[in-house]
Structure formats: C-alpha cells, structure tokens
Amino acid sequence: MKYKLWINGKACDAVNGEILAVENPATGEIIDSVPDAGKEDVDLAVAAAKSAFDDGRWSKKTPAERSAVLSKMADIIEARSDEIARIESEDTGKPFDFVSLGGDIPFAVDNLRFFAAAARDIKGSASGEYAQGYTSILRNEPWCYGWYCSLELPIVNGDMENWSSVSCGLYFDYKACSDYTSYYAITR
C-alpha cells in the first residue's frame, strides 16, 4: 500500500490498522488499497486542525497568501489533469475523456481559481458568478468542519465545499462516505 492518511502534516496508517480495498465500481477491479480511517483518526485530524487554526499557520495568513496557495493548487491540478482524471475515473467508474478529463477536472480547477480570487474579495460581491446554476455565499463559520464526500462527484464536490472555507482561513477534515470514494480522497 503506497497511500497513507495525512494528519497533522504527517503520513500515517489508520489507528485501527485496517486497510480498505479500492474497487473501480464500473469494472469491479480492485485498483489499490488505502488506510480505513475510523473515529480515532477523525479525532486526531480534528485536534490537529484546531491546533493549526489556533497557532495561526493558516488562519493568520493574509488573503493574498491564501489566494496564492489556492492558485498554485489549481495550477498543479491543471498540469496533472490526465493523471488526476484517470484516478477520478477509476475511483467513480465515470467515463475518462468526456466526464473526468472533459468536465470534472476543468470544473475543479475553475473552482479553485474562483475561491483563490474570493479569498481577496471577502465582501462576497462575486457570489453566484462562478458557474451557471450554482451559488456560493461567504459565511463566517467555525474554525473547522467535517465533510463527507459523495460517490458521484468527489473532485467537484470536494473542491467546491473545501476550497471555499480554505479561502476564508478555515480548516476542514475530509472523510469519504462511501468505500468507492476513498481513493480520490487519499490521493489528493
């Protein structure tokens, strides 16, 4: 197994030591294995996020610094779009060319760039302008939140949900709600 959980800036196995086989839902093929995070891992991740928020590693960064990080993430995903789309396609069973590479990845990159800009425009004046039929509104939320990813759109939903909070200086803890979304989550 080449992937590990990422908690408090370190790669680690699940506390319970369990491993989850990752299955391509379109083919039934086992494509990899990942640590099967449990409650103890979530508790460790939340404690690490709270510590990182409290000590200001991210929360005290300026909007320009947060914007630069999100922009760099968009650049990296765009540069590695074929590789990430392949992972997304195998992870969800969606068609590679049309959906993963042609839709989900460009949408995720655009979301990151939108929230990179939003980090510098905290008034929310650009709310609702990043994709037809979607709206994003700036809200002052707690320092950290937990988020579960759906099977159908892990990269799109993950980017829309997470980067909006990150652009505002918040933290998130990510856990896939389906055995089929774990590969995407762990390879991010």
Buried (B, 14 or more C-beta within 10 A) or exposed (E): EEBBBBBEEEEBBBBEEEEBEBBBBEEEEEEBBBBBBBEEBBEBBBBBBBEBBEEEEBBEBEBEEBBBBBBEBBEEBBEEBEEBBBBBBBBBBBEBEEBBBEBBBBBBBBBBBBBBBBBEBEEEEEEEEBBEEEEBEBEEEEBBBEBEBBBEBBBBBBBBBBBBBBBBBBBBBBBBBBBBBBBBBBBB
